[in-house]
């Protein structure tokens, strides 16, 4: 048996969407150190190119940045051509593009008597365009990207796809219905696609991070003026047995494992990485 994990990843080509973000960059760094040729796709092409150069310089890996919109299929096909020309056929895909928005977030956690005259702060006042934007970014962005880049894997009879889910997919958090619904859809899609592609030796799994601080959720977890934990942030810490937020580097090993041959009989799973949040009843 080969005990050189993750050496089997060396020389493979991976595409990661949202790769210029905080979590995306951490995953790209791990891929580069494992010898994976990586194409960062991000809506902000300049940032993708900048981050690709930084990571390539620090790791010695081959990393390129490409501008593309995960909600525009033509844009993704253009990016695929660039990646195929520069790095070769795609072996691995990480769907990391996603995030929440204040426009898809309710002001109130619950509707009580005090909110009857202010329903605009509740579910009934949600901005539908904001809701659609968040849902589409997280779910449709995963669906369309997979349609484009998994073609190489199916044609070559092998590959691995890793979707980014969330703890919200198992237990929806208050105030963020669009994000929670989208991530629940990711879980279902991961299982469905794993079955659909299994006979072409393409595995599909997901990781479900707990609470990792990013630019998209900072406004929910910390008070803007004081910099201290918000009431919501304190609730999360109290519900996480490890009593802290996760750090992006703590997603790296699980990602490499699920992409590598070390998990070659694992498909259709969603792996929580959450500091015990999903295991804790609160008592």
N, C-alpha and C positions, 0 to 999 in steps of 0.2 A: 504493500500500500504506500502511496505517495504521501509523505508527511511534510511537504514543503509549502503548505498554505501560507500566503495566497499566491504562490509562484505560478499557478495555472492561469492567473489573470494576465500575466505578462504578455505584451504584444497585442492584446485584444483592444477593440475599439468600442468606446462607450460614449453615448450621448446623454447629457444631463440638461434638462430644462430648468429654468430658474437657477442656473448654476452660479450666477454672480451674486446671489444673496448670501446671508451669513451662514445658513445651514448648507446651502449648495456649495459654497467655497470649501467648507470643511470636508465635504464628501469628495470634491474634486482633488483636494490635497491628498486624501487617502488613496484615491485611484492612481494619481500620478506616482506616488511613492511605491505602489504595487506594480508599476510598469505598464499601466493601462494608458493607451492613447485616448485622450478625452476631448470631446467637443462640447464647449459650454454654449448653450443657447439661452439667450435672454432678450427681453424686449428692448432693454438698454444695450445696444450693440457696443457702444464705446466702453461701458463698464465691463461687459463680457470680455472684450479684447484686453482691457487693462488687467483684470483679475487673472485671465489666462496667462499673461506674460509674467505676472508676479509669482504665480504658482509654478510655472515652468522654470523660472529662474531659481526658485527656492528648493525645488525638488529634483531638477534635472529631467523631469518628465516632458512628454510631448503633449501640449495643451493648446487648443485654439479657441477663440471666442467668435461667435457668430450672432448677428442680430436676426431675430425671428419672432413672430407672434404665434403663440401656441393655439390661438383661436382662428388662425387663417391657414388653411391647408396648403395653399399655393406658396405661402411664405415658408412653411415647413419643408416642402419639397425642394425649394431653392436651397435651404440650409442643408438638406440631406445631400444634395449634389456637391456642395462645398466640402462637406465632411467626407463623403466617399472619395472625392478627388485627393483630399489631403491626408486622410487617415485610413481609408479602406472601407470595406463593408462593416456595417454596424453589428456588433456581437452583443452589446449590453445597452440597456436603456434605463435611466432613472427619471421618473416623472416627479420633479421637485417643484415645478412652478405652482404657485398657489398663494393663499393668504386671505385675510379678512379685511373688512373696510368698515369705518364708522357708519357709512350709509346703509349697511346691512345689519346694523346693531340696534337693538331696542334700548331706549333710555331707562325703562323700568324692567326689573327682574320678574315681578309678578303684577297682576292686575288686582288691586284691592280697591276699597271704597274711595280712597283719595285719588285714584286714577280715572274714575268714571268721567270726570269732566276734562281729562287730559289724555284721551286715548291716542293722541298723536305720539305719545312717548312709549306706546306699547306695540304689540303685533299689528294692530290696525293702522298704525302710522308708518309702517315700514316703507321705505323708498323701493318701489318695485324694480327700478332700473339698477339700484345698488344691489338688491338681492340677486338679480339675474347676473350681474357682473361677477359677484363673488362665486356663485354656483358654477357659472360657465368657466371661470378661470381654473377652479379646482377640479371640476369633473370633466367638462368638455375639453379642457386643455390636455388632460390625461388621455382622453379617448382619441382625439385627433392626432396627437403626437405618436401614440402607439400605432395608429393606422398607417402612419407614414414610415416610421423607423423600424417597426417589427417586420416589415416585408423582407429585409435582408436576412433576418434570423430564420423565418419560415422557409425562404428559398434555399438557405444553406443548412437547414435541418439542425438548428441548435442556437441557443442563446438564453438570456435571462433578462427579465424585466422587473424593476423594483418600483412600486408605487409608494407615494408618501401619504399615509393616512393620518389619523390623529386619535387621541383619547376621546374627542368629541364624537367619533363614529360609534362608540359603544354606549356612552352616556352623554347625551347632548347637554351642553352647558347652557345656562340661561343667557339670554340677550343676543346670542349669535346663531339664529336658526339657519341662515343660508350656509354658513361654513360647516355647521354640524351635519346638515342634510347632504352637502356635497361629499364630505368625508365618509359618511355612511354609504353613499353610492360607490365610492372608491373601493370599499371592502367587498361589496357585492360584485362589482366589475372585476376585481382581482380574482375572485373565486371563479366567476364565469369564464374569464379569459384563460385562466389556468387549465381548465378542462378543454376549452376549445383548441388550444395550441399544444396540448400535451403530446399528441402523436407526431408532432414535428420537433420534439425535444426542446421546446421553448418553455422555460419555467416562468411563472408569474407569481410574485409575492409582494408583500407590503410591510413596511414598518409603521408603527403607530406611536409617534413620539408623545410623551406627556407634555409638560410645560417647559418649553425652551424659550428664552427671551429673544424676540426678534423685533425688528422695526415695526412690523405689522401689528403686534399685540402689546407693544410697550404702553400704548395709551390706555389699555385696559388694566395693566398690572401695576403701574406706578403713577403716583400723582405728579402732574406736570410741573407744578410750582415747587413743591418740597422735595421731590425725588424719592419720597418714602413709598412703601408699598401702599397700594390702594386697598380699600376694603375687599375688593375681589381678589387682589393679589394675596392678601393675608388668608383668605378662605382657601385658596389653592395650596399655599404652603402648609396650612393646617391639615389639609386632606392628602398630603403627600408624605408618606412615612419617612422618607429621607430628608424631609424638611428643607428642600431647596429646589430651585429650577435646574433643569439639565443644561449641560454645555454642549455645543455642537460637535465637539470631538468625540462625545460619548455615543454618537450615532455611527461612527466610522467602522468599527469592527463588525457590527451587525450587518452593515451594508456590504462589506467585502465578503462576509460569510455567505450571504444570500445570493450574491452574484457569482460566487466561485463554485468549483466542483465539490467543495466540502458540503454543499447542501443539494447535491444532484438528485436526491429523492424527495426534496421538499418543494412543493408547489401548491398554490392556492391558500397560503397562510398569511395571517396578519400578526406580526410580532410586536407586542407592546414594549416600549422603552420609556418607562414612566416613573421610575423611582418608587414603585409600589402603589401608585394612585389607583389603578384598577383593582387592586387586591384589598383595599382598605375600606371597611364599612363605615368608618367614622366613630366606632365604639371600641 
